Amino acid sequence: MLSAELDGAVELRTAMRKFTPDLANNLEAYMAHALRPIVSKAKGEVPSEAPLSKWALYSREKKGRFPFYNSADIKAGIEASTEPTKPNRKGFAYAAEVVNSTVVGSIIETAGRKNPNGRKQAQRGDTSRKYSQSANPYAGKQFIDALEPIYKAQSKTRKGASGRRKMNGRLIFKAWGEDQGKILGNISGVIDRTIQEFHKRTGNVHVTAQRKVNNG
């Protein structure tokens, strides 16, 4: 998930809907419009066919426990939302986000981000999801090698830090990274102008909002 966060976004949006509903509607419409190119580009990165022939075969025949591959389903699951979420543990709420809501889409997006060669082989009797349960000890690496190389977004975060790793991916993360922050800048600008207009109209109603970028 990629998102722009606002500290106090829920309070701001609630106040706007109560006192200036037109501003609230305009803000949501603009953010949705601004995120559309990211959504469109991410959908364009979805492989039309399953990267592995057996995955394609099992998906067509609806066999096995692994998520079935369907590019149309993956594309349909990539969408933008401008509905603010509840504040997280740090007090930040998502004001706008682009998400991939399908399990198979998430696999395509991030496979190999944490373990470039796949998960380690499980020992006999170990059923932990941390380890590969495949009889083929090279299954994970073969699966990852069949995918497009993962896009590694540039970040000021120190090398190897988890924050940097979380910015790497093949669909949404690639589209977001190649945008170079232009869309986030546009959204930030319209949020600032909307807040100023909101305060100008309401006078004694004051809600503070501070932005924070989240790439988790």
Secondary structure per residue as TSV (DSSP state, phi and psi in degrees):
chain	resnum	aa	ss	phi	psi
A	1	M	-	360.0	140.6
A	2	L	E	-121.4	137.8
A	3	S	E	-153.2	157.5
A	4	A	E	-106.8	127.9
A	5	E	E	-106.3	151.3
A	6	L	E	-127.3	126.9
A	7	D	E	-79.2	113.9
A	8	G	T	93.8	13.5
A	9	A	H	-63.2	-39.7
A	10	V	H	-63.8	-45.8
A	11	E	H	-63.6	-41.1
A	12	L	H	-63.2	-49.0
A	13	R	H	-64.3	-37.9
A	14	T	H	-63.1	-45.3
A	15	A	H	-65.0	-41.1
A	16	M	H	-64.0	-41.9
A	17	R	H	-65.6	-30.0
A	18	K	H	-80.1	-44.5
A	19	F	H	-101.0	-31.5
A	20	T	-	-138.7	69.5
A	21	P	H	-59.2	-29.9
A	22	D	H	-66.5	-38.9
A	23	L	H	-65.8	-40.6
A	24	A	H	-61.7	-45.7
A	25	N	H	-64.9	-41.9
A	26	N	H	-63.6	-40.2
A	27	L	H	-64.2	-45.7
A	28	E	H	-63.0	-42.7
A	29	A	H	-64.2	-40.4
A	30	Y	H	-67.8	-44.0
A	31	M	H	-63.0	-40.7
A	32	A	H	-63.4	-41.6
A	33	H	H	-65.9	-40.9
A	34	A	H	-65.8	-32.6
A	35	L	H	-83.7	-10.4
A	36	R	H	-58.1	-42.0
A	37	P	H	-61.8	-34.7
A	38	I	H	-65.5	-44.7
A	39	V	H	-60.8	-46.5
A	40	S	H	-62.8	-44.7
A	41	K	H	-66.5	-41.1
A	42	A	H	-61.9	-41.4
A	43	K	H	-63.7	-33.7
A	44	G	H	-69.3	-16.6
A	45	E	T	-87.1	-8.0
A	46	V	S	-71.1	123.4
A	47	P	-	-60.5	136.8
A	48	S	S	-69.8	-29.5
A	49	E	S	-123.2	155.7
A	50	A	-	-60.2	135.0
A	51	P	S	-59.9	-27.3
A	52	L	S	-112.4	137.5
A	53	S	H	-61.4	-40.0
A	54	K	H	-67.5	-34.9
A	55	W	H	-63.7	-43.4
A	56	A	H	-62.3	-43.4
A	57	L	H	-63.1	-50.1
A	58	Y	H	-63.9	-32.5
A	59	S	H	-68.9	-41.6
A	60	R	H	-66.2	-37.8
A	61	E	H	-90.6	-1.2
A	62	K	T	56.5	47.5
A	63	K	-	-111.5	156.3
A	64	G	S	83.7	173.5
A	65	R	S	-99.9	-14.8
A	66	F	S	-69.1	143.4
A	67	P	-	-53.9	133.1
A	68	F	-	-69.4	144.1
A	69	Y	-	-92.2	125.8
A	70	N	-	-149.4	109.2
A	71	S	H	-61.2	-33.9
A	72	A	H	-64.3	-39.8
A	73	D	H	-66.2	-40.6
A	74	I	H	-62.8	-46.5
A	75	K	H	-62.0	-40.9
A	76	A	H	-64.8	-27.0
A	77	G	H	-82.0	-9.8
A	78	I	E	-90.9	115.4
A	79	E	E	-153.3	161.4
A	80	A	E	-102.9	145.8
A	81	S	E	-133.1	136.8
A	82	T	-	-115.4	14.6
A	83	E	S	-85.3	118.0
A	84	P	-	-63.9	140.1
A	85	T	-	-93.0	174.8
A	86	K	-	-70.8	149.1
A	87	P	-	-58.6	141.7
A	88	N	-	-83.2	-169.6
A	89	R	T	-61.8	-25.3
A	90	K	T	-91.8	2.4
A	91	G	S	89.5	7.4
A	92	F	E	-99.7	143.9
A	93	A	E	-118.2	147.1
A	94	Y	E	-77.3	120.4
A	95	A	E	-91.3	-31.1
A	96	A	E	-153.0	140.4
A	97	E	E	-152.1	153.7
A	98	V	E	-116.1	124.3
A	99	V	E	-126.8	156.6
A	100	N	E	-116.3	105.3
A	101	S	-	-87.3	-3.3
A	102	T	-	-96.8	147.3
A	103	V	H	-64.4	-46.2
A	104	V	H	-65.8	-34.5
A	105	G	H	-65.3	-38.8
A	106	S	H	-65.7	-35.4
A	107	I	H	-64.8	-48.0
A	108	I	H	-60.4	-40.6
A	109	E	H	-62.8	-44.4
A	110	T	H	-120.8	-1.4
A	111	A	T	-55.9	124.3
A	112	G	T	92.2	-3.1
A	113	R	S	-67.3	-41.4
A	114	K	S	-90.8	-42.0
A	115	N	-	-125.1	93.2
A	116	P	T	-55.9	-25.7
A	117	N	T	-106.1	14.8
A	118	G	-	85.7	169.1
A	119	R	-	-71.1	152.7
A	120	K	-	-66.3	152.7
A	121	Q	B	-70.2	135.0
A	122	A	-	-70.6	143.1
A	123	Q	-	-79.6	162.4
A	124	R	T	-54.6	126.7
A	125	G	T	87.5	-9.3
A	126	D	-	-89.6	113.8
A	127	T	-	-105.5	13.9
A	128	S	-	-61.8	141.3
A	129	R	T	-72.1	-8.1
A	130	K	T	-70.6	-18.1
A	131	Y	S	-118.7	153.6
A	132	S	B	-72.0	135.0
A	133	Q	-	-101.2	5.4
A	134	S	-	-72.0	148.0
A	135	A	S	-72.5	-18.5
A	136	N	S	-91.3	112.3
A	137	P	T	-65.7	-14.8
A	138	Y	T	-106.8	11.8
A	139	A	H	-58.7	-46.1
A	140	G	H	-61.5	-47.0
A	141	K	H	-65.0	-41.6
A	142	Q	H	-63.5	-38.1
A	143	F	H	-66.2	-47.5
A	144	I	H	-66.1	-39.6
A	145	D	H	-64.3	-26.2
A	146	A	H	-77.7	-17.1
A	147	L	S	-84.8	164.9
A	148	E	-	-63.4	148.6
A	149	P	-	-56.3	142.5
A	150	I	-	-73.3	136.5
A	151	Y	B	-76.8	128.2
A	152	K	-	-107.2	104.0
A	153	A	-	-68.9	144.1
A	154	Q	-	-75.0	142.1
A	155	S	-	-151.8	150.9
A	156	K	S	-80.5	-7.9
A	157	T	S	-62.9	141.4
A	158	R	-	-58.3	148.6
A	159	K	T	-58.5	132.4
A	160	G	T	91.6	-10.9
A	161	A	-	-69.9	148.1
A	162	S	H	-64.4	-31.1
A	163	G	H	-60.6	-38.4
A	164	R	H	-70.0	-42.5
A	165	R	H	-61.0	-35.5
A	166	K	T	-69.3	-11.9
A	167	M	T	-90.3	0.5
A	168	N	-	-95.4	138.8
A	169	G	B	-178.1	-176.0
A	170	R	S	-113.7	-20.3
A	171	L	S	-115.0	-87.3
A	172	I	H	-63.1	-44.2
A	173	F	H	-65.9	-36.1
A	174	K	H	-68.0	-45.7
A	175	A	H	-61.3	-42.5
A	176	W	H	-66.6	-44.2
A	177	G	H	-65.1	-40.7
A	178	E	H	-72.0	-17.9
A	179	D	H	-72.2	-19.3
A	180	Q	T	60.2	30.3
A	181	G	T	79.4	6.2
A	182	K	H	-62.2	-44.4
A	183	I	H	-67.1	-40.9
A	184	L	H	-61.1	-39.3
A	185	G	H	-63.3	-41.2
A	186	N	H	-63.7	-43.6
A	187	I	H	-64.4	-42.6
A	188	S	H	-59.0	-42.3
A	189	G	H	-62.8	-44.5
A	190	V	H	-70.7	-31.7
A	191	I	H	-64.5	-45.6
A	192	D	H	-58.9	-46.8
A	193	R	H	-65.3	-37.5
A	194	T	H	-67.3	-41.6
A	195	I	H	-62.6	-42.9
A	196	Q	H	-61.7	-44.1
A	197	E	H	-66.5	-37.5
A	198	F	H	-61.1	-47.6
A	199	H	H	-66.2	-35.0
A	200	K	H	-65.9	-38.8
A	201	R	H	-75.1	-42.1
A	202	T	H	-87.0	-23.9
A	203	G	S	68.9	-80.6
A	204	N	S	-89.6	-3.2
A	205	V	-	-96.7	114.7
A	206	H	-	-129.3	122.0
A	207	V	-	-127.7	130.5
A	208	T	-	-96.1	139.5
A	209	A	-	-135.2	131.6
A	210	Q	E	-121.9	137.2
A	211	R	E	-87.3	154.2
A	212	K	E	-152.2	135.6
A	213	V	E	-87.1	134.9
A	214	N	E	-124.3	130.8
A	215	N	-	-123.1	39.2
A	216	G	-	-99.8	360.0
